[in-house]
């Protein structure tokens, strides 16, 4: 389930990045690459586990869904930290100056 | 078990490679080293983001499944000698497979970008931004 959810997040983020491109102000490229990296790796993991052990390709249950949600939240947190560090709109800079 | 450690190792290598290439490009004094106007350091940064992003999210999944713990030896498979060999086997198969697959996808992306730039008339080729 987390593979499907991460892949969906990757597709949506890439679409938003493309709409906003070539402007890379909000680091949407970073977010989509994070999601794509995880999607590709989990895809390999799922395929190899399926070929070796068989069974269900997708694990669809509450635990897998909660993991999918946690993964997306974690990726968004990483992206927001990167965004705050780069501060493209200068919001933190202005706050420090007391504006 | 610990398959994400292989892409993590590759990510460390590609990050170092990107820094080296970046400093060399600065010394030469131009970013646009290819027809697309994209430098190799920029292209390597895409690979780094794919590898690091995947590694970090996979690490979370391993923590979720209790395969990685915050105390030594950090990998639960290391606590039982019988699980060490399957862990190494998983790293050699799934881990290496992940790193190779991500690198192949990245190479395809780079190839497509280069081919698209070649197909464009010379006047329309501008440095691409936005990929971070």
Backbone of each chain as ProteinMPNN parsed JSONL, in Angstrom:
{"seq_chain_A": "XXXXXXXXXXXXXXXXXXXXXXXXXXXXXXXXXXXXXXXXXXXXXXXXXXXXXXXXXXXXXXXXXXXXXXXXXXXXXXXXXXXXXXXXXXXXXXXXXXX", "coords_chain_A": {"N_chain_A": [[0.827, -1.217, 0.0], [1.974, 1.198, 0.772], [3.695, 1.594, -1.33], [1.974, 2.202, -3.483], [0.814, 4.567, -2.502], [3.032, 6.257, -2.215], [3.893, 6.36, -4.865], [1.697, 7.631, -6.015], [1.866, 10.1, -4.719], [4.284, 10.926, -5.819], [3.634, 11.194, -8.542], [1.662, 13.227, -8.455], [3.121, 15.348, -7.301], [5.087, 15.717, -9.241], [3.529, 16.565, -11.377], [2.604, 19.026, -10.383], [5.065, 20.301, -10.106], [5.78, 20.462, -12.804], [3.822, 22.174, -13.827], [4.53, 24.518, -12.561], [7.12, 24.857, -13.481], [9.569, 26.649, -15.498], [10.254, 27.673, -13.017], [11.838, 27.261, -9.981], [11.425, 27.865, -7.371], [10.14, 26.944, -5.011], [11.194, 24.468, -4.49], [9.981, 22.125, -5.53], [10.887, 20.236, -7.254], [12.784, 18.87, -5.759], [11.134, 17.631, -3.844], [9.576, 15.944, -5.515], [11.577, 14.282, -6.541], [12.431, 13.004, -4.226], [10.15, 11.478, -3.59], [9.99, 9.932, -5.946], [12.414, 8.52, -5.857], [12.033, 6.841, -3.604], [9.778, 5.449, -4.507], [10.766, 4.03, -6.752], [12.664, 2.395, -5.526], [11.111, 0.877, -3.712], [9.527, -0.393, -5.551], [11.322, -2.145, -6.823], [11.938, -3.697, -4.582], [9.398, -4.848, -4.021], [8.909, -6.283, -6.406], [11.057, -8.117, -6.448], [10.65, -9.489, -4.057], [8.185, -10.6, -4.604], [8.788, -12.277, -6.758], [10.527, -14.022, -5.509], [9.2, -15.015, -3.219], [6.497, -15.098, -3.788], [2.936, -14.796, -3.275], [0.869, -11.959, -2.255], [1.165, -9.043, -4.287], [0.79, -6.351, -3.557], [0.554, -5.099, -0.294], [-2.257, -4.75, 1.364], [-3.599, -3.295, 3.928], [-4.534, -1.949, 7.187], [-2.229, -1.254, 8.643], [-0.272, -1.033, 6.605], [-1.355, 1.079, 5.197], [-1.25, 3.143, 7.079], [1.5, 3.318, 7.299], [2.098, 4.226, 4.726], [0.921, 6.783, 4.824], [2.484, 7.921, 6.845], [4.99, 7.912, 5.626], [4.608, 9.741, 3.543], [4.089, 12.06, 5.032], [6.54, 12.309, 6.35], [8.284, 12.762, 4.184], [7.266, 15.209, 3.318], [7.88, 16.762, 5.538], [10.688, 16.756, 5.42], [11.025, 18.133, 3.023], [9.865, 20.619, 3.717], [11.629, 21.476, 5.691], [13.922, 21.828, 4.125], [12.939, 23.854, 2.56], [12.489, 25.913, 4.437], [15.093, 26.328, 5.284], [16.31, 27.293, 2.941], [14.63, 29.402, 2.474], [13.018, 30.839, 0.346], [11.245, 33.003, -0.05], [12.098, 34.834, 1.711], [10.955, 35.07, 4.221], [11.648, 34.248, 6.865], [13.943, 35.76, 7.169], [12.922, 38.336, 7.124], [11.389, 38.191, 9.434], [13.355, 37.974, 11.364], [14.451, 40.451, 11.179], [12.464, 41.875, 12.291], [10.261, 42.797, 10.94]], "CA_chain_A": [[0.0, 0.0, 0.0], [2.848, 2.39, 0.817], [4.238, 1.806, -2.688], [0.938, 2.894, -4.27], [0.639, 5.924, -1.973], [4.231, 7.047, -2.549], [3.866, 6.563, -6.319], [0.667, 8.656, -6.248], [2.453, 11.377, -4.264], [5.318, 11.285, -6.803], [2.96, 11.635, -9.776], [1.01, 14.519, -8.183], [4.17, 16.358, -7.088], [5.733, 15.98, -10.536], [2.584, 17.362, -12.167], [2.629, 20.393, -9.843], [6.385, 20.854, -10.473], [5.761, 20.769, -14.236], [2.975, 23.36, -14.016], [5.284, 25.684, -12.048], [8.44, 24.936, -14.132], [10.9, 26.346, -14.972], [10.533, 28.308, -11.731], [12.094, 26.223, -8.975], [11.492, 28.61, -6.116], [9.66, 26.194, -3.843], [11.875, 23.168, -4.42], [9.078, 21.007, -5.827], [11.718, 19.222, -7.909], [13.373, 18.074, -4.677], [10.071, 16.788, -3.285], [9.195, 14.874, -6.446], [12.686, 13.317, -6.631], [12.396, 12.194, -2.987], [9.066, 10.493, -3.76], [10.343, 8.999, -7.033], [13.487, 7.646, -5.366], [11.424, 5.816, -2.747], [8.875, 4.628, -5.338], [11.587, 3.108, -7.56], [13.294, 1.406, -4.631], [10.072, -0.046, -3.216], [9.085, -1.193, -6.699], [12.298, -3.242, -6.934], [11.732, -4.526, -3.384], [8.145, -5.6, -4.195], [9.054, -7.242, -7.524], [11.991, -9.196, -6.067], [9.992, -10.291, -3.015], [7.1, -11.34, -5.282], [9.411, -13.35, -7.549], [11.178, -14.996, -4.62], [8.295, -15.632, -2.237], [5.117, -15.168, -4.272], [1.963, -14.102, -2.422], [0.255, -10.731, -2.797], [2.154, -8.032, -4.677], [0.555, -5.19, -2.689], [0.055, -5.393, 1.048], [-3.318, -3.76, 1.603], [-4.219, -3.381, 5.256], [-4.475, -0.68, 7.92], [-0.825, -0.964, 8.983], [0.414, -0.59, 5.38], [-1.907, 2.399, 4.859], [-0.676, 4.098, 8.034], [2.902, 3.497, 6.905], [2.065, 5.085, 3.53], [0.642, 8.162, 5.264], [3.672, 8.373, 7.594], [6.06, 8.141, 4.649], [4.306, 11.0, 2.843], [4.285, 13.148, 6.005], [7.986, 12.415, 6.575], [8.87, 13.404, 2.996], [6.843, 16.615, 3.336], [8.649, 17.431, 6.6], [12.047, 16.958, 4.875], [10.904, 19.202, 2.011], [9.609, 21.896, 4.397], [12.883, 21.889, 6.341], [14.768, 22.347, 3.034], [12.321, 25.115, 2.134], [12.744, 26.912, 5.477], [16.535, 26.623, 5.289], [16.615, 28.156, 1.789], [13.758, 30.569, 2.679], [12.985, 31.542, -0.949], [10.476, 34.261, 0.002], [12.736, 35.705, 2.694], [10.037, 35.264, 5.352], [12.399, 34.14, 8.12], [14.87, 36.893, 7.17], [12.135, 39.517, 7.507], [10.981, 38.012, 10.83], [14.534, 38.264, 12.187], [14.643, 41.916, 11.162], [11.36, 42.43, 13.052], [9.261, 43.438, 10.064]], "C_chain_A": [[0.863, 1.27, 0.0], [3.496, 2.663, -0.534], [3.246, 2.601, -3.537], [0.829, 4.359, -3.822], [1.832, 6.823, -2.303], [4.275, 7.35, -4.049], [2.848, 7.657, -6.682], [1.201, 10.047, -5.866], [3.495, 11.863, -5.277], [4.688, 11.849, -8.077], [2.346, 13.031, -9.583], [2.064, 15.628, -8.051], [4.863, 16.723, -8.406], [4.835, 16.852, -11.418], [2.593, 18.822, -11.699], [3.956, 21.074, -10.215], [6.371, 21.302, -11.943], [4.947, 22.033, -14.522], [3.752, 24.625, -13.628], [6.621, 25.892, -12.768], [8.437, 26.024, -15.202], [11.219, 26.979, -13.615], [10.71, 27.241, -10.648], [12.164, 26.783, -7.579], [11.165, 27.753, -4.895], [10.17, 24.756, -3.773], [10.95, 21.977, -4.643], [9.81, 19.876, -6.552], [12.336, 18.289, -6.874], [12.329, 17.102, -4.114], [9.708, 15.639, -4.223], [10.315, 13.845, -6.588], [12.766, 12.434, -5.381], [11.343, 11.089, -3.145], [9.415, 9.464, -4.834], [11.431, 8.024, -6.603], [12.92, 6.5, -4.54], [10.518, 4.882, -3.559], [9.673, 3.589, -6.133], [12.186, 2.008, -6.691], [12.276, 0.4, -4.112], [9.529, -0.923, -4.344], [10.01, -2.409, -6.87], [12.109, -4.226, -5.782], [10.506, -5.431, -3.552], [8.294, -6.671, -5.281], [9.937, -8.418, -7.106], [11.378, -10.091, -4.985], [8.894, -11.155, -3.63], [7.674, -12.52, -6.074], [9.999, -14.445, -6.656], [10.183, -15.749, -3.745], [6.87, -15.812, -2.74], [4.183, -14.385, -3.355], [1.415, -12.861, -3.087], [1.342, -9.715, -3.124], [2.029, -6.806, -3.773], [0.0, -5.654, -1.35], [-1.006, -4.339, 1.363], [-4.009, -4.057, 2.93], [-4.006, -2.049, 5.98], [-3.028, -0.275, 8.23], [-0.061, -0.402, 7.774], [-0.063, 0.805, 4.97], [-1.32, 3.47, 5.775], [0.802, 4.359, 7.721], [2.994, 4.427, 5.685], [1.856, 6.548, 3.898], [1.872, 8.73, 5.986], [4.818, 8.719, 6.653], [5.856, 9.482, 3.942], [4.542, 12.193, 3.779], [5.78, 13.391, 6.213], [8.676, 13.127, 5.407], [8.511, 14.895, 2.964], [7.61, 17.412, 4.392], [10.07, 17.738, 6.098], [12.034, 18.137, 3.897], [10.708, 20.569, 2.686], [10.846, 22.406, 5.127], [13.815, 22.508, 5.285], [14.266, 23.714, 2.572], [12.617, 26.23, 3.138], [14.219, 27.302, 5.523], [16.883, 27.569, 4.133], [15.796, 29.45, 1.84], [13.602, 31.411, 1.406], [12.215, 32.866, -0.941], [11.05, 35.241, 1.025], [11.877, 35.973, 3.916], [10.8, 35.247, 6.679], [13.36, 35.317, 8.283], [14.152, 38.157, 7.661], [11.703, 39.435, 8.969], [12.122, 38.367, 11.775], [14.782, 39.77, 12.277], [13.522, 42.632, 11.913], [10.32, 43.14, 12.226], [7.905, 42.797, 10.251]], "O_chain_A": [[0.549, 2.261, -0.658], [3.813, 3.808, -0.858], [3.624, 3.552, -4.222], [0.761, 5.269, -4.648], [1.666, 7.998, -2.627], [4.646, 8.45, -4.457], [3.108, 8.497, -7.543], [1.011, 11.025, -6.588], [3.582, 13.057, -5.561], [5.152, 12.852, -8.619], [2.491, 13.904, -10.438], [1.912, 16.709, -8.62], [5.182, 17.887, -8.652], [5.308, 17.753, -12.11], [2.589, 19.741, -12.518], [3.984, 22.248, -10.585], [6.877, 22.371, -12.283], [5.333, 22.856, -15.352], [3.643, 25.662, -14.283], [7.201, 26.974, -12.686], [7.381, 26.301, -15.771], [12.336, 26.837, -13.117], [9.823, 26.416, -10.434], [12.863, 26.258, -6.712], [11.841, 27.837, -3.87], [9.607, 23.93, -3.054], [11.118, 20.934, -4.012], [9.41, 18.714, -6.479], [12.407, 17.077, -7.078], [12.6, 15.915, -3.932], [9.552, 14.5, -3.785], [10.038, 12.656, -6.741], [13.124, 11.259, -5.467], [11.611, 9.919, -2.87], [9.169, 8.271, -4.66], [11.382, 6.842, -6.943], [13.274, 5.339, -4.742], [10.495, 3.674, -3.325], [9.303, 2.416, -6.181], [12.209, 0.839, -7.076], [12.551, -0.799, -4.077], [9.12, -2.061, -4.112], [9.551, -3.539, -7.037], [12.12, -5.44, -5.984], [10.564, -6.626, -3.264], [7.865, -7.812, -5.107], [9.609, -9.574, -7.375], [11.567, -11.307, -4.999], [8.697, -12.302, -3.227], [7.119, -13.618, -6.061], [9.974, -15.627, -6.996], [10.3, -16.959, -3.551], [6.113, -16.601, -2.176], [4.602, -13.412, -2.728], [1.476, -12.711, -4.307], [2.3, -9.537, -2.372], [3.03, -6.284, -3.281], [-0.902, -6.489, -1.287], [-0.683, -3.175, 1.6], [-4.869, -4.932, 3.035], [-3.375, -1.137, 5.445], [-2.655, 0.891, 8.096], [0.691, 0.565, 7.893], [0.715, 1.612, 4.461], [-0.944, 4.553, 5.327], [1.287, 5.481, 7.862], [3.858, 5.302, 5.624], [2.517, 7.438, 3.363], [2.252, 9.88, 5.764], [5.53, 9.701, 6.863], [6.798, 10.254, 3.764], [5.118, 13.204, 3.377], [6.232, 14.536, 6.248], [9.538, 13.982, 5.61], [9.344, 15.735, 2.625], [7.95, 18.576, 4.181], [10.591, 18.832, 6.318], [12.901, 19.011, 3.935], [11.315, 21.558, 2.274], [11.091, 23.612, 5.181], [14.415, 23.559, 5.509], [15.048, 24.604, 2.241], [12.953, 27.349, 2.752], [14.557, 28.459, 5.771], [17.645, 28.52, 4.307], [16.221, 30.475, 1.308], [14.008, 32.573, 1.386], [12.505, 33.754, -1.742], [10.54, 36.35, 1.182], [12.049, 36.994, 4.581], [10.616, 36.131, 7.516], [13.567, 35.811, 9.391], [14.669, 38.925, 8.472], [11.65, 40.447, 9.668], [11.916, 38.967, 12.829], [15.25, 40.288, 13.291], [13.599, 43.837, 12.151], [9.58, 43.984, 12.732], [6.938, 43.198, 9.603]]}, "seq_chain_B": "XXXXXXXXXXXXXXXXXXXXXXXXXXXXXXXXXXXXXXXXXXXXXXXXXXXXXXXXXXXXXXXXXXXXXXXXXXXXXXXXXXXXXXXXXXXXXXXXXXXXXXXXXXXXXXXXXXXXXXXXXXXXXXXXXXXX", "coords_chain_B": {"N_chain_B": [[15.406, -5.914, 5.57], [18.113, -4.712, 5.643], [18.423, -3.505, 3.252], [18.358, -0.904, 2.3], [20.759, 0.213, 2.908], [22.592, -0.151, 0.881], [21.833, 1.554, -1.403], [22.252, 3.861, 0.115], [25.002, 3.875, 0.529], [25.835, 4.146, -2.124], [24.757, 6.64, -2.602], [26.336, 8.25, -0.969], [28.753, 8.061, -2.319], [28.04, 9.209, -4.845], [27.389, 11.753, -4.018], [29.831, 12.763, -3.162], [31.126, 12.629, -5.616], [29.608, 14.496, -7.049], [30.29, 16.872, -5.708], [33.02, 17.043, -6.311], [32.973, 17.238, -9.127], [31.544, 19.607, -9.358], [33.298, 21.489, -8.201], [35.357, 21.321, -10.06], [34.069, 22.269, -12.324], [33.606, 24.88, -11.545], [36.183, 25.823, -11.463], [36.888, 25.704, -14.145], [35.105, 27.521, -15.031], [32.477, 27.759, -16.132], [29.021, 26.989, -16.321], [27.39, 25.763, -18.223], [28.003, 22.982, -19.559], [27.066, 21.134, -21.315], [24.931, 20.662, -24.219], [22.37, 21.257, -23.392], [22.711, 23.161, -21.531], [22.876, 22.389, -19.035], [24.79, 21.492, -16.283], [27.076, 18.801, -15.421], [27.253, 18.468, -12.712], [24.805, 19.33, -11.84], [23.119, 17.464, -13.002], [24.016, 15.207, -11.661], [23.122, 15.906, -9.176], [20.419, 15.364, -9.31], [20.425, 12.58, -9.308], [21.509, 12.166, -6.784], [19.457, 13.184, -5.164], [17.384, 11.427, -5.758], [18.495, 9.025, -4.789], [19.135, 9.623, -2.05], [16.63, 10.493, -1.109], [15.06, 8.184, -1.498], [16.481, 6.415, 0.169], [16.158, 7.58, 2.735], [13.357, 7.478, 3.117], [12.962, 4.736, 2.928], [14.42, 3.934, 5.127], [12.778, 4.852, 7.162], [10.616, 3.128, 6.777], [11.818, 0.718, 7.499], [12.3, 1.193, 10.194], [9.687, 1.361, 11.044], [8.853, -1.277, 10.669], [10.337, -2.496, 12.587], [12.9, -3.299, 11.997], [15.063, -1.714, 12.094], [16.592, -0.171, 14.812], [16.941, 2.329, 17.467], [19.17, 1.792, 19.03], [22.433, 0.265, 19.565], [23.026, -2.935, 18.025], [21.765, -1.451, 16.042], [20.652, -2.625, 13.679], [18.255, -5.061, 13.743], [18.609, -7.591, 12.762], [21.248, -8.098, 13.17], [21.472, -8.888, 15.754], [20.955, -11.54, 15.973], [22.911, -14.183, 15.082], [22.168, -16.028, 13.109], [20.611, -14.604, 11.383], [22.219, -12.9, 10.036], [23.479, -13.743, 7.634], [21.194, -14.047, 5.798], [20.511, -11.338, 5.802], [22.729, -10.091, 4.601], [22.558, -11.319, 2.136], [20.152, -10.266, 1.22], [20.883, -7.59, 1.008], [22.768, -7.786, -1.024], [21.227, -8.608, -3.173], [18.474, -7.362, -3.339], [19.143, -4.75, -2.407], [21.347, -3.979, -4.068], [20.03, -4.219, -6.495], [18.09, -2.176, -6.251], [19.733, 0.145, -6.197], [20.93, -0.03, -8.726], [18.677, 0.069, -10.419], [17.572, 2.626, -9.854], [19.697, 4.203, -10.739], [19.722, 3.533, -13.463], [17.222, 4.554, -14.278], [17.686, 7.273, -13.79], [19.754, 7.716, -15.655], [18.334, 7.351, -18.02], [16.576, 9.535, -17.86], [18.414, 11.674, -18.051], [19.402, 11.145, -20.606], [17.105, 11.524, -22.178], [16.646, 14.259, -21.732], [18.948, 15.337, -22.929], [18.608, 14.443, -25.591], [16.227, 15.736, -26.274], [17.085, 18.357, -26.187], [18.905, 18.361, -28.271], [17.208, 18.048, -30.414], [15.988, 20.452, -30.519], [15.87, 23.703, -32.118], [18.874, 25.651, -32.425], [18.685, 28.325, -31.454], [16.618, 28.223, -29.643], [17.498, 26.864, -27.464], [17.897, 27.077, -24.127], [19.374, 27.63, -20.898], [18.147, 25.315, -18.588], [16.099, 25.773, -15.802], [14.802, 25.186, -12.502], [14.757, 22.511, -11.833], [16.003, 22.196, -9.483]], "CA_chain_B": [[16.347, -6.018, 6.699], [19.028, -3.568, 5.603], [18.677, -3.282, 1.826], [18.506, 0.528, 2.019], [22.146, 0.636, 3.154], [23.338, -0.174, -0.391], [21.635, 2.862, -2.051], [22.851, 4.907, 0.962], [26.433, 3.868, 0.195], [25.974, 4.715, -3.476], [24.442, 8.075, -2.476], [27.529, 8.91, -0.411], [29.706, 8.128, -3.445], [27.609, 10.17, -5.876], [27.443, 13.095, -3.426], [31.249, 13.158, -3.242], [31.4, 12.84, -7.051], [28.983, 15.769, -7.441], [31.095, 17.984, -5.154], [34.28, 17.1, -7.074], [32.634, 17.742, -10.47], [31.122, 20.995, -9.159], [34.497, 22.333, -8.003], [36.083, 21.343, -11.332], [33.312, 23.156, -13.226], [33.836, 26.256, -11.093], [37.559, 26.175, -11.868], [36.841, 25.944, -15.599], [34.414, 28.799, -15.113], [31.215, 27.789, -16.866], [28.088, 25.937, -15.901], [26.809, 25.05, -19.351], [28.994, 22.09, -20.154], [26.425, 20.343, -22.367], [24.074, 21.445, -25.109], [21.171, 21.67, -22.663], [23.034, 24.215, -20.577], [22.895, 21.764, -17.709], [26.108, 20.956, -15.941], [27.051, 17.434, -14.897], [27.01, 18.514, -11.262], [23.352, 19.471, -11.702], [22.536, 16.154, -13.337], [24.342, 14.305, -10.545], [22.294, 16.278, -8.02], [19.139, 14.632, -9.456], [20.681, 11.208, -8.856], [21.662, 12.237, -5.328], [18.145, 13.375, -4.538], [16.657, 10.154, -5.905], [19.086, 8.022, -3.897], [18.972, 10.025, -0.644], [15.19, 10.495, -0.813], [14.642, 6.791, -1.358], [17.133, 5.837, 1.351], [15.556, 8.116, 3.968], [11.998, 6.948, 3.277], [13.084, 3.298, 3.195], [14.882, 3.8, 6.513], [11.569, 5.003, 7.979], [9.85, 1.876, 6.647], [12.522, -0.306, 8.292], [12.038, 1.514, 11.606], [8.267, 1.007, 11.232], [8.754, -2.739, 10.74], [11.182, -2.967, 13.686], [14.162, -3.864, 11.493], [16.091, -0.757, 12.512], [16.287, 0.341, 16.155], [17.866, 3.436, 17.779], [20.274, 1.379, 19.906], [23.328, -0.685, 18.89], [23.754, -2.705, 16.766], [20.875, -0.686, 15.151], [19.901, -3.545, 12.801], [17.827, -6.192, 14.587], [19.157, -8.821, 12.179], [22.616, -8.283, 13.689], [21.396, -9.447, 17.109], [20.902, -12.994, 15.844], [23.894, -14.598, 14.058], [21.512, -16.782, 12.026], [19.951, -13.664, 10.46], [23.225, -12.055, 9.378], [23.665, -14.197, 6.241], [20.064, -13.592, 4.976], [20.564, -9.873, 5.671], [23.75, -9.778, 3.586], [22.013, -11.775, 0.846], [19.147, -9.268, 0.822], [21.615, -6.381, 0.585], [23.428, -8.085, -2.308], [20.238, -8.781, -4.252], [17.499, -6.258, -3.401], [19.843, -3.471, -2.244], [22.086, -3.678, -5.307], [18.984, -4.035, -7.517], [17.517, -0.828, -6.062], [20.723, 1.154, -6.6], [21.099, -0.113, -10.19], [17.431, 0.513, -11.064], [17.488, 4.091, -9.716], [20.733, 4.785, -11.61], [19.268, 3.364, -14.859], [16.141, 5.533, -14.508], [18.339, 8.585, -13.863], [20.473, 7.776, -16.939], [17.302, 7.53, -19.062], [16.119, 10.935, -17.747], [19.495, 12.517, -18.592], [19.448, 10.89, -22.047], [15.931, 12.179, -22.781], [16.891, 15.71, -21.675], [19.962, 15.638, -23.945], [18.015, 14.235, -26.926], [15.241, 16.812, -26.496], [17.844, 19.578, -26.455], [19.488, 18.221, -29.605], [16.123, 18.184, -31.388], [15.55, 21.856, -30.547], [16.718, 24.615, -32.887], [19.943, 26.237, -31.597], [18.27, 29.576, -30.814], [15.654, 28.004, -28.57], [18.115, 26.17, -26.33], [18.233, 27.974, -23.016], [19.64, 26.847, -19.684], [16.926, 24.93, -17.884], [16.122, 25.931, -14.352], [13.596, 24.638, -11.878], [14.945, 21.143, -11.368], [16.752, 22.349, -8.241]], "C_chain_B": [[17.311, -4.825, 6.724], [19.349, -3.187, 4.165], [18.943, -1.812, 1.504], [19.937, 1.023, 2.227], [22.976, 0.674, 1.86], [23.108, 1.145, -1.163], [22.233, 4.009, -1.234], [24.351, 5.021, 0.67], [26.691, 4.489, -1.162], [25.742, 6.232, -3.416], [25.628, 8.852, -1.912], [28.559, 9.11, -1.535], [29.322, 9.172, -4.475], [27.617, 11.604, -5.336], [28.878, 13.635, -3.491], [31.597, 13.487, -4.704], [30.826, 14.18, -7.51], [29.802, 16.961, -6.96], [32.394, 18.161, -5.948], [34.027, 17.724, -8.451], [32.281, 19.233, -10.4], [32.342, 21.92, -9.007], [35.319, 22.427, -9.29], [35.408, 22.297, -12.314], [33.516, 24.625, -12.849], [35.217, 26.744, -11.531], [37.615, 26.513, -13.357], [36.08, 27.233, -15.888], [33.181, 28.861, -15.97], [30.306, 26.668, -16.44], [27.642, 25.09, -17.088], [27.808, 24.172, -20.072], [28.392, 21.221, -21.253], [25.501, 21.241, -23.174], [22.826, 21.978, -24.414], [21.438, 22.866, -21.767], [23.062, 23.682, -19.166], [24.274, 21.166, -17.451], [25.969, 19.53, -15.427], [26.814, 17.422, -13.394], [25.503, 18.612, -10.983], [22.651, 18.133, -11.966], [22.81, 15.143, -12.219], [23.508, 14.627, -9.305], [20.919, 15.611, -8.102], [19.29, 13.205, -8.93], [20.81, 11.169, -7.333], [20.319, 12.342, -4.628], [17.293, 12.114, -4.623], [17.168, 9.142, -4.882], [18.87, 8.374, -2.419], [17.494, 10.003, -0.231], [14.688, 9.088, -0.576], [15.203, 6.157, -0.108], [16.446, 6.289, 2.641], [14.148, 7.534, 4.187], [12.021, 5.434, 3.537], [13.571, 3.046, 4.626], [13.686, 3.92, 7.467], [10.734, 3.714, 7.956], [10.486, 0.764, 7.486], [12.331, -0.073, 9.789], [10.614, 1.07, 11.946], [8.11, -0.507, 11.439], [9.682, -3.342, 11.807], [12.482, -3.597, 13.23], [15.355, -2.966, 11.805], [15.656, -0.187, 13.854], [17.298, 1.432, 16.526], [19.018, 3.056, 18.71], [21.144, 0.336, 19.177], [22.827, -2.127, 19.016], [22.879, -2.07, 15.667], [20.048, -1.56, 14.183], [19.531, -4.773, 13.627], [18.361, -7.524, 14.06], [20.552, -9.129, 12.728], [22.616, -8.923, 15.081], [21.415, -10.976, 17.082], [21.864, -13.441, 14.731], [23.261, -15.338, 12.872], [20.877, -15.853, 10.985], [20.943, -12.802, 9.675], [23.388, -12.436, 7.906], [22.466, -13.81, 5.35], [20.053, -12.08, 4.763], [21.56, -9.467, 4.578], [23.277, -10.189, 2.19], [20.996, -10.765, 0.312], [19.815, -7.98, 0.329], [22.233, -6.589, -0.801], [22.44, -8.216, -3.464], [19.324, -7.556, -4.361], [18.186, -4.895, -3.326], [20.575, -3.045, -3.504], [21.099, -3.423, -6.448], [18.37, -2.65, -7.465], [18.465, 0.242, -6.593], [20.887, 1.164, -8.122], [19.86, 0.445, -10.897], [17.294, 2.047, -11.011], [18.493, 4.758, -10.662], [20.33, 4.668, -13.087], [18.18, 4.394, -15.194], [16.721, 6.94, -14.646], [19.049, 8.759, -15.214], [19.488, 7.998, -18.094], [16.805, 8.983, -19.065], [17.153, 11.872, -18.395], [19.549, 12.391, -20.115], [18.296, 11.61, -22.765], [16.135, 13.699, -22.832], [17.879, 16.126, -22.774], [19.383, 15.513, -25.363], [17.013, 15.328, -27.274], [15.96, 18.106, -26.859], [18.449, 19.552, -27.858], [18.449, 18.458, -30.689], [15.655, 19.624, -31.532], [16.441, 22.678, -31.461], [17.683, 25.337, -31.937], [19.476, 27.454, -30.805], [17.352, 29.353, -29.623], [16.253, 27.328, -27.334], [18.532, 27.188, -25.28], [18.565, 27.11, -21.818], [18.338, 26.57, -18.949], [17.101, 25.173, -16.397], [14.895, 25.228, -13.795], [13.739, 23.215, -11.405], [15.61, 21.082, -10.0], [18.002, 21.478, -8.266]], "O_chain_B": [[17.333, -4.041, 7.673], [20.405, -2.62, 3.883], [19.662, -1.502, 0.554], [20.292, 2.114, 1.782], [23.94, 1.433, 1.757], [24.08, 1.797, -1.545], [22.671, 5.012, -1.798], [24.895, 6.121, 0.575], [27.637, 5.257, -1.34], [26.43, 7.005, -4.083], [25.891, 9.98, -2.328], [29.15, 10.181, -1.674], [30.17, 9.937, -4.933], [27.825, 12.555, -6.09], [29.108, 14.797, -3.827], [32.266, 14.48, -4.99], [31.469, 14.912, -8.263], [29.991, 17.934, -7.691], [32.814, 19.285, -6.222], [34.759, 18.612, -8.888], [32.669, 20.015, -11.268], [32.402, 22.991, -9.61], [35.905, 23.468, -9.585], [36.074, 23.036, -13.039], [33.591, 25.496, -13.715], [35.4, 27.901, -11.912], [38.281, 27.459, -13.777], [36.367, 27.942, -16.852], [32.858, 29.926, -16.497], [30.746, 25.539, -16.221], [27.528, 23.869, -16.987], [28.39, 24.575, -21.079], [29.128, 20.632, -22.044], [25.313, 22.416, -22.858], [22.289, 23.019, -24.795], [20.504, 23.513, -21.294], [23.25, 24.435, -18.211], [24.836, 20.446, -18.276], [24.88, 19.102, -15.044], [26.24, 16.473, -12.861], [25.001, 18.044, -10.013], [21.728, 17.738, -11.253], [21.95, 14.331, -11.875], [23.222, 13.75, -8.49], [20.315, 15.322, -7.069], [18.429, 12.688, -8.218], [20.293, 10.265, -6.677], [20.073, 11.672, -3.625], [16.573, 11.773, -3.685], [16.384, 8.485, -4.197], [18.468, 7.519, -1.63], [17.154, 9.549, 0.862], [13.988, 8.815, 0.399], [14.497, 5.441, 0.602], [16.183, 5.478, 3.529], [13.796, 7.148, 5.301], [11.188, 4.919, 4.282], [13.181, 2.064, 5.256], [13.59, 3.188, 8.452], [10.218, 3.275, 8.984], [9.783, -0.033, 8.107], [12.215, -1.026, 10.561], [10.369, 0.48, 12.999], [7.33, -0.951, 12.282], [9.794, -4.564, 11.913], [13.105, -4.348, 13.981], [16.505, -3.405, 11.782], [14.51, 0.229, 14.023], [18.394, 1.467, 15.967], [19.771, 3.932, 19.135], [20.666, -0.379, 18.296], [22.253, -2.484, 20.045], [23.224, -2.146, 14.488], [18.886, -1.261, 13.908], [20.413, -5.452, 14.154], [18.542, -8.472, 14.825], [20.978, -10.284, 12.746], [23.639, -9.438, 15.532], [21.836, -11.62, 18.042], [21.651, -13.111, 13.564], [23.773, -15.271, 11.755], [20.636, -16.258, 9.848], [20.557, -12.069, 8.765], [23.43, -11.567, 7.035], [22.677, -13.296, 4.251], [19.649, -11.59, 3.708], [21.269, -8.611, 3.742], [23.55, -9.511, 1.2], [20.976, -10.449, -0.877], [19.367, -7.365, -0.638], [22.223, -5.688, -1.639], [22.795, -7.958, -4.614], [19.384, -6.809, -5.338], [17.854, -3.989, -4.089], [20.448, -1.907, -3.957], [21.303, -2.526, -7.266], [18.151, -2.019, -8.499], [18.06, 1.131, -7.342], [20.974, 2.228, -8.736], [19.98, 1.202, -11.86], [16.943, 2.679, -12.007], [18.176, 5.757, -11.307], [20.564, 5.588, -13.87], [18.211, 5.023, -16.252], [16.3, 7.708, -15.511], [18.956, 9.817, -15.838], [19.778, 8.742, -19.03], [16.633, 9.587, -20.124], [16.802, 12.747, -19.186], [19.717, 13.381, -20.827], [18.489, 12.222, -23.816], [15.837, 14.342, -23.839], [17.678, 17.13, -23.457], [19.631, 16.36, -26.222], [16.951, 15.79, -28.414], [15.51, 18.857, -27.724], [18.503, 20.572, -28.545], [18.758, 18.999, -31.75], [15.016, 19.987, -32.52], [17.634, 22.397, -31.58], [17.344, 25.601, -30.784], [19.82, 27.607, -29.633], [17.299, 30.173, -28.707], [15.603, 27.229, -26.292], [19.394, 28.036, -25.51], [18.093, 25.977, -21.723], [17.532, 27.471, -18.719], [18.125, 24.821, -15.811], [14.054, 24.736, -14.547], [12.904, 22.747, -10.631], [15.756, 20.0, -9.431], [18.768, 21.47, -7.302]]}, "name": "protein", "num_of_chains": 2, "seq": "XXXXXXXXXXXXXXXXXXXXXXXXXXXXXXXXXXXXXXXXXXXXXXXXXXXXXXXXXXXXXXXXXXXXXXXXXXXXXXXXXXXXXXXXXXXXXXXXXXXXXXXXXXXXXXXXXXXXXXXXXXXXXXXXXXXXXXXXXXXXXXXXXXXXXXXXXXXXXXXXXXXXXXXXXXXXXXXXXXXXXXXXXXXXXXXXXXXXXXXXXXXXXXXXXXXXXXXXXXXXXXXXXXXXXXX"}
